[in-house]
Amino acid sequence: MRAAGSWSLGAYVHVPFCASRCDYCAFATWVDRDHLMERYVTACVAEAQRAWESEKLPPATSVFVGGGTPSRLAIGGIERILAVIPREPCAEVTVECNPEDASTERFASWRDAGVNRVSFGAQSMIPTVLAGLGRHHDVASTLSAVTLAAEAGFTRVSLDLIFGGPGETDAAFEATLDAVLGLQPPPGHVSCYALTVEPGTPLAADAARHPDDDVQARRYEIADAVLEAAGYRWYEVSNWAIPGQECKHNRLYWSQGDYRGIGCAAHSHSSGQRWWNVRTPERYISAVEQLRSPEAAREVLDPSERAFEELLLAVRTADGVPWAALGGDRALEELFDRRGDRAVLNLRGRLLANEVAARLVVPPSLANAGGEGRLLRNGILPQ
């Protein structure tokens, strides 16, 4: 165990409750367990307290409360959990929020608890596209939520968008982007995700609503052009930000940083070991209440696995990978821009990121690192 304070540590808190399940969602979320909310919060408080005490963890440099729908919890729930997670004074603390849950009272309570970044699941600014995705909020609630967040003093706001949904056209997606950039104030961070068909979801069962690869590629190109023109810069394949507004917590994931997960289905990582908690809230609550570990399983990566995984993560970022990781493959090199000894995906390369990643080779500089330390340059934003 490294000395406290000697490394960056993220904390992730999973809140598994939702008012309804979106048609594309395969996350560990439930729409019929609201009666467990109070016990669940108490269990998260207990797990966090035990983790920081027994594992001698340092204060977190970032905290991300996700789900599910964290904003489904009654005011005071998230605040109780945050109160027992030690944090650095300048820690980034993000909470995901559905637009329809936004309120002056909720935001004031979050600010008092140390939340300094809010992420809204907007998905689209076109009513018919929202309906096609199975979303139940309206555009007006997104507009109101952003305004309320600004009035509460949040200067770091992110919006999530999904492109390629049923009923969406290029013009409709451009209209969504224009509406997002027209918000007052506009968000400092925008995530644009291609709609993914997950097994077992209502979307998977309806072939007529499945996205087209070529259409999604075109939408991605539209997103990149519009956001870049507005001053946003891509720093991960699906994420753009005004410089200085990047998500520190997510960058920690992409740089193989350490993080401690709290809650059901939450994942943790420390120096090449990964473990995750039991998936359902009932089993999680039962384990914590009975003073048992909620851990479901874990895996240990050997140094070669860690080195290759680093490439898989890093290639998606604007920090890129060592040029040597391209292995002299001329066709592969055409998908990258060279920046010194680093290779950074160009626009065409980003469209093929998964295929590109599979062709990378671990260069000696990583293979000889023994899987220890921080191998990725500039992986974490400075404090």
N, C-alpha and C positions, 0 to 999 in steps of 0.2 A: 504493500500500500504506500503510495506516495504521500509526502507530507501535505497537510491541509494548506490550501492556498497556492500550491505549486502547479496547478493546471486548471483549465477552464472546464466547468461542469454545467451542463444543461439539466433542467428538470422538466419532465413532461407529465401533465395530469390529464387522465382520460375521464371524460364525463359521458356515459353511454346512453343518456336519455334524449329522446326526440319526440316531438309532437306527432310527426308522421315520417315515414321513410320515403326518401326520394327514389324514383324508379331505377336509378343507376347505382344506388348505394349498396355496397357489400361490407361496410365497416361494422365493427362490433357495437351496434346500437340497437336500442329497443324502444318501442312505442307504448308498451303496456306495463312498465315497471316504475311509474312515477311514485308509487307508494313506498319504494325503497330509497328515495332520494335522501332523506334525513340520515338513515343508517349508513348509506353509502358515503356521504360526506364525513361522518364520524369515522368510518373505516379508513378513508383516505388520510385524514388527520393522523390517525394512529400509525398507519404505514409510514408516512413521511417522518413522523417523530422518531420511530424506531430506526428507520434507514439512516438518518443523519447522525443519530447517537451511536448505533452499533457499528456502522460502516465508516465512522469518522470522516464523513464527507465534508468537503469545504463548502463555503457559501456558493450558491448557484450564480453563474454569470448571466444566465437567461432562464426564463420559465415560460412554458407554453401550455396553456389550458385549452385542450381541443376535445373533439368528440366525433360523433354525437353532437349535442348542442349544449355547451356549457351555460349559455344564457337561459336555458330552461330551469336551472336551479333557482330557488327562491333567493332573493337578495340576502346576503349574509353567508351563503353556502361557499362560494368561491373564496370569499374573504377569510373564512375560517381555515381553509386549506392553505392559502398563501401565508397566513400568519405563522405557520409552523415550518415553512421552508426557508432556511437561512439564505440570504441573498447579499451579493455585493451591492454597495451603495448605488452603483451605476448600472445595475442589472436591467436587462430588457425583460419586461413582463407582458406577455401577449395573451389575450383572451379572444376566442372565436365567438362571434355573436350572430344570430339570425336577425335580419333587419326588423322583423316584426316584434322582437323582444326588446328593442331599444327603448330606453326611457331615461329621463333626467335623473330619477332616483337611483336607478341601477348604475348608471355611469358615475355618478357622484360617489357611490359606495365603492366601486372599483378603484377609482382614483385614490380614495382614502386608504385603500388596501395596498397601493403601490403599483397598480396596473398602469402602464404607460404606452401601450400599443393595443389597438383593437382591429380585428380582422373580420370583415363582413362577408358572408356567403351570398353575394349578389347573383352570381351565375349568368344573368342576362338582364338587359334593361328593356326587353321586348316581351309584352304579356303573352303572346302566343308561344314564344320559345320557352318561357318559364313553364307554361302549361304542358308543353311537350316533354319537359324534363321531369315533370311530376312535382314541381316546386309549388308551394302554397302561399308565398308572400307576393306582394305586388310591387310594382316599380315605385309607387309613392312611398312605401315603407322604407325602401333603400335610400331615397332622397332624404326622408325625415331622419333616418338613423345617422347618416353622415353629418347632417346639420347638428343633431343633438350631441354627437361625439365632439364636434368642434366647440360647441358651446360649453361642454364639460371640461374643455382644456386639453383634449387629446390632439397632439400635433403629429402623431404617427398612426396613420390609418391605412389599412390594406383592404383591397377588394379582390375576391376570387371570382373569376369568370370561367364558364365552360363553353367551348365552341364545338360545332358539329352536331348540335342537337336537332331533333326532328322539327321541320318547319322553318329552320333558320336558313336565310340566304346570305350571300356575301354582303349585300346592302344592309340587312338586318344586323349582322355582326359589326359592320362599320358604325351603324347607328348606336349600338351598345357602347362601343369604344368612345364615340363622340360624347355620349351622355355621361360616361364615367369621367372623361376629361373636363366636362362642363360642370361637374359638381363643385359646390362652393363650401369649403375649399376642396380642390381635387385631391384624391388620395396620393400619398407619396409612394405607394407600392401597389402593383397590380400583378396578380397571378392569372395566367391564361392556360387552362388545361384542356386537352383534347378529350372529348367524351369517350369513355372507355366502357366496353361491354363486359360486365362481370358475371360469371356463371351464377345462376340461381336468382337473378334479379328480374323484376318485371320487364326491364329493357331487354335482357337476354332472350326472353320468351317472345319478343315482338320483333321479328326480323325486319319489318317495314320501317322500324325506327333506328336500325343500326346505322352508324355513321359510315361515310365513304372516305377512304384513305386520301384520295386526291383532293376531295373537298376540304378535309381537315388540314392538309398541307397548305392549301391556298389561304385558309383562314389564319393559319399561323403566320404566313408571310404578311397578311394584312395587319395582324396584331403587331408584329415587329416594326413594320413601316410606320404605322400610326403612333405607336408609343415612342419609338426613337425620335420621330419628328417633334414630339411634345417634350423631349428632354429626359425621357426615361432610358435607362440602359439595362440590357439583359445581363444578369449575373449568374443565372442558371437557366436551363433550357425553357422552363415554364414561368420564369419570374423576371419581372422588370421593376426597376425602382429609380426614383430620383436619387442621384448620388448622395450617400449618407443615410438613406432610408431603407437599405437592405435589411432583411431579417437576420439578426445575429444568430438566433436559435437554429434556424434552418441551415445556415452556413456551418454551424457546428456539426450537424448531421453529415453534410457533404464532405467534411474534412476528417471523418472518422473520429470525431471528438467523443468524449465521455458524457453520458447522460443517464439520469435515474428516472425511471418511469413509475408513476403512482396511479393506482386504480386498476380495474379489470382490463385485461388485454394490453396493458401498457408494457412497452419494451424498454430494456435498459442495456447499456453497453459500457464496458470498462476494459481498456487495453486488450481488445481482441476477444473478450468474452461477451456473449449476448445472452440475455435471459428475458423471459416474458411471463406475465401473470396469467392466471386462469381467465377464460374469456367471459364468462357470464357474471353479472353483478351479484347474483345470489351466492355463487361459490366463492367469489371474492370476499363478500361481506362475512360469510361464515368462517372462512379461514382466518381473517384478521380478528374477528370477535373471539375466536377460540385460541388466539395467540399462536397460530400456525402461519408459516410462510405462504403467501398467495402465489408463489412461483410455480409455473406449470412445467417449464423445461428450460434448458440452456444449451448453448453450443460454444465451442472454443475453436477459433480460427488459428491455423498454423501460420507461420510467417509468410509462406508463399500465397496462401489464401488471402491474407490481409493485404499483401502488396497488390494482388490483382483486383481485389475489391476496391482498393484506393483508386485505381485507374477507372473502374466502372463509375465511381462517384465523381471523381475529379473531371472526367471528360465532359460531363454535363455543365460544368461551370466555366465562367469567363477566365478563371485562373488557368484552366487547361491542364495538360499532362506534359511530361518530358517529351521532346521531339523524338527521342530514341524509342519511345513506346510505340511509334508507328512502324517500327521494324523495317524501314526502307521500302515500304509498300507504296509505290508511286500513285496508284489509284486512290489509296487511302489518304495520302498527303494532299490530294486535290480538295478534300473536304475540310481542310484546316488552314488557318492563317498561322504563319510562323512569327513568334514574338520572342526574339532572343533564342533561348534553348527550350522554349515552351511551344506547344501546339494547342491552338484554341479553335474550336469548331467555327466554321463560317456558317452562313445561313443555310446553305444546302446540307452541310454536315449536321446541323441541329435537327433538320427534318429526318435525318437517318441516324439519330444518336444511338438507338439501341443496336442497330446493325453495326455501326462503327465500333461500339464498345467491345463487341464480341471478337473483333479483329486485332485488338491491341495486344502488345506483348510486354511483359514486365521487364524493364531495363535493369541492368546491373545495379544502378544506383539505388533502386528500390529493393531488388532481390537480396542485396547484401545488408539491408538495414535491419534485418532480424525481426521485423514486425514491431519494433519499439519506437516510441517517440512520435513526433509529428512529421510525417513524410510529405504532406501537401503544402506547398508554399502559399502564403497569404490566405490560408484556409479560413481564418477567423478574423472578423473585423476587430480593429484595436478598440480597447475599452474607451 
